[in-house]
C-alpha cells in the first residue's frame, strides 16, 4: 500500500542561521487520513498517532523514514 502524507506545518521559520532560514523539525506534522506523524525533538524521535493516541512504540526514536514505513506496515496489517 502506498500512502501519501500531507504536510500540516510550515517548513521554515526565521532564524539567524544560513540564509536566515532553517527548518525547525520540532514543529513538523504530517498526516494520512486520521493518522499523524510528528515529533517534538530535532531530527529524531518521530512518533505515529491515531488521532491523539500514540500507536508507535514509545521511546523508540525513529527517523522520519522509519516512522513512515512503520505506518505503512501498520496499515498493511489492518
N, C-alpha and C positions, 0 to 999 in steps of 0.2 A: 504494500500500500504506500502510495506517495502522499505526503502531507505538505501543504503549502502554508507556511507560517506568515502571519501578518504582524508587522512591526507596530506596536502601540505606544512607542516613545519617540521623542525627538532624538536624533542621533548625535547631536553635538551641543555643547554649551560653551559660552565664552569663558576663557581662562588664559592666563598669561603663559602659554606654552607655545610650542612650534606653530607658527602661523596663527597664533592667538586662539586656536580651536583645538579641542581634544575630545575624543569620545569618552563619555562617562558611563562605563559599563554597569555601575551600581544602580543606574536608573533604567536599565534595559528590561523590556517586557515584550514578549512575543505571544501570539495566540493562534490556536487552531480549534475552532468550534468553542466549547466551554473550557478547553484546556489552556493553561498558561505555562510558559517557560520564563522564569525570571530569576534574578539574583540580587542580593544585597551587598555583594562583595565585588572587588575589582578583578575581573578576568577569570575567576574561578568560583565555584560554589553555586552553579546553576541548579535549579530545582524545578520539578514539574508539578503542577497543581491541577486539580479538577475543581473548578470554582475556587473556593477558599481552602480546600483540603489538600495538603501535600500528599502526592501519591508516589513520588520517587523516594528512594532510600534516604533517610535523614543523615546528614553529615557526611555524605559520600564525596562531595567536592568535584562534581562532574564538570567537564568543559561544556561549552555550548553545543558542540557537535555530538558529544556523548549524551547530553540531555535530549537533543532532537532525536537521536537514534533510540534512546530509551522510550520516548513517547511513541515512536513508530512501532517498536516491538510490542509495547503495551496495547496499542490499538489493534495490532495484528492478532493478538491473543484473544481479544474480545469478539 
